[in-house]
Amino acid sequence: MKSRYDVVVVGAGPAGSITAQTCAEGGMDVLLIEKRQEIGDPVRCAEGVGKDALIKHIQPDTRWIAAEVKGSRIIAPDGTRILMSGDAAMKDVGYTLERKVFDRVLAQRAAMAGAEVMVKTRATGLLRNNGRVAGIKAMYMGDVHEIKADIVIGADGVESKIGRWGGIDTTLKPHEIEACVQFLISNFDPGEYSEFYLGEKYSPGGYAWIFPKGGRSANVGIGVLGSKSGNIRAISLLSKFIETYIPQGRIVEIVVGGVPVTGPIKQTVTDGLMLVGDAARQSDPLTGGGITNAMDAGKMAGEVCIKAREKGDFSVRSLKEYEDKWRSTIGKEMSKSLQVKNLLLKLTDEQLNQLAHSLDGVDVSKMELGKLLTVLIKKNPRLLWGLRTLFK
């Protein structure tokens, strides 16, 4: 590592790698650091991603696509199923990725664009100059290095220390995070559709999922809202789910983690610093999906970094362009999702069953999620009155 770069990006997930690649392609001197020794491992993700959103950044490759899915099924507590085709399904449906490979490919692309990539390198603090962020302190192979930079990008996940060190409130209350556990299950055929199981029957304040991964295997997981967990353990719920619905399944891997479901964070920039991806709470509050949101935000952040260098201005006033761009795009959709999530949390399992039954005789397979919700609102105005203005 050198002692100075134009940009230091902390965290080599999709958000960090896309930011680093964009900055490097713009001629900036970039350092991308990752605290783990292997980029992409361990996986803390259901690995679902939408085709159109992905293709904006990278062409699909069989090296990191585990399965292509035809669409999604939403399953009510009583087992009623709503089928949505791939073209109309939720934005996180289309491919199931192999994140261990996918994340490394994104980091390699950043490296090929000119970024320097360092693994087993942990940020331990920020450098400051006249009150503004001016670089990081990082530990590599037991030694602490001071690395100066015009701007630091925090892409360090849901528990972002970079944001907290920079004076941005990144704390999460129990009702703002889903505690998730996922098993990679083999020895069964999950079919060609991603499945979402809704209701308290499966998970308090969350949902269970089955994402096909090919080769008679799938990611099977569950998320429990922190404020509703009490003495309930997500891993116990998931084990019960598998015993009930996939008794022949065999567990190959287990991953655990937290997913922010807060909606847009209040602040993502300060002098000399920006946050992207889960560090900026840019995952969808309804589905928990955040891969392509993170990539979109990384692209925006990189473009604003390039402009800031051209102006020689890395103040919050200059970097606010990034905040304005992501809030008017990603943030707008997240705000809608948050309203839908908050209303669904108030519904009982019986009311969720009622919503599913109200679609009897209606072909929703080709409807996008917004159109589906519009139909549901018209058929169930009392239950969904609070959403009437969202999908006009």
Secondary structure, 3 states (H helix, E strand, C coil): CCCEEEEEEECCCHHHHHHHHHHHHCCCCEEEECCCCCCCCCCCCCCEEEHHHHHCCCCCCCCCEEEECCEEEEECCCCCEEEEECCCCCCCCEEEECHHHHHHHHHHHHHHHCCEEECCEEEEEEEEECCEEEEEEEEECCEEEEEEEEEEEECCCCCCHHHHHCCCCCCCCHHHEEEEEEEEEECCCCCCEEEEEECCCCCCCCEEEEEECCCCEEEEEEEEEHHHHCCCCHHHHHHHHHHHHCCCCEEEEEEEEEEECCCCCCCCEECCEEECHHHHCCCCCCCCCCHHHHHHHHHHHHHHHHHHHHHCCCCHHHHHHHHHHHHHCHHHHHHHHHHHHHHHCCCCHHHHHHHHHCCCCCCCCCCCHHHHHHHHHHHCHHHHHHHCCCCC
